[in-house]
Amino acid sequence: MLFLVAMTLEPSGSPQKLNCDVDWSLIDPEDYIRRNYLALHPDDRAIISAVRDHFSDHFQKNPGSPASGIDVGAGPNIYPALTMLPWCHDITLFERSPSNVKYLESQRDGTLDSHWDKFWDVLCENADYGALEEGPARKFQKVAKVRQGNLFDLVKGEERWDIGTMFFVAESITESFEEFRSGVSSFMNALEPGAPFAAAFMEHSLGYQVGREDFPAIDVGEREVLGILKEYAGDVNLTHFGKPGNLVRKGYTGMILACGHRNN
Ligand SMILES: C[S@@+](CC[C@H](N)C(=O)[O-])C[C@H]1O[C@@H](n2cnc3c(N)ncnc32)[C@H](O)[C@@H]1O
């Protein structure tokens, strides 16, 4: 008798790695930071500036009471939270990996590592950020809520936030297009109607290394990103960053930033 085993195969013939196949506790936050954020790369500078102006523009047009924010798949990256800092009474740093959760807690409970100063300086080129008298570290300590969780659990929209970021997550946690789609949908469903958001994606990524571990990615471009975001936001603005020869590492072709507002 012939038994058929159901299994998703990549074009190469090797099995497709799903989010649940990865041991996320193996991400080493120190090495991740060393590879990505110890120095301020020009592409990150450009991305931060665009997100800063998007959020500042939103709150100038819609002044109101302080907001709740979420950064999904925060990793050991503080800068998405910093972009939301002036307007939030709390910012949930939502992350699956226990090692990254520990790093985020250390930043909330101690003081922010000094390499984040360069990122804050870029934000302070806008007066909304410069006006924060208590400074980024104190405000971050007050508002940051570190939470270990699974992005896919947000898909039902049972909890919602007023502003959100998701940087290099949906495409960098799986090799499955369906999981990528579900990751983006989960992020969008975690946002209140009208919420401003910023989401960044590695373009055509082949995966990435942290420490000695390889982590998966799905190859997506602007068409795939826009195709999904358009279901949730009418005013998505995509910008491409990065030029061959000046990328952060090998194995991707640039970064895509999507800014917009969640549909009503
Ligand atoms: C490529 S890193 C991006 C980290 C950070 N946002 C940044 O900008 O550098 C992907 C992050 O997603 C986290 N992650 C993986 N699967 C997740 C899931 N199902 N739910 C929430 N976070 C997840 C990983 O632990 C990792 O921190």
Residues whose N, C-alpha, C, O or C-beta is under 5 A from the ligand:
A	BS01	LIG	N19 W24 V72 G73 A74 G75 N77 F94 E95 R96 S97 N100 G149 N150 L151 F152 F167 F168 V169 S172 I173
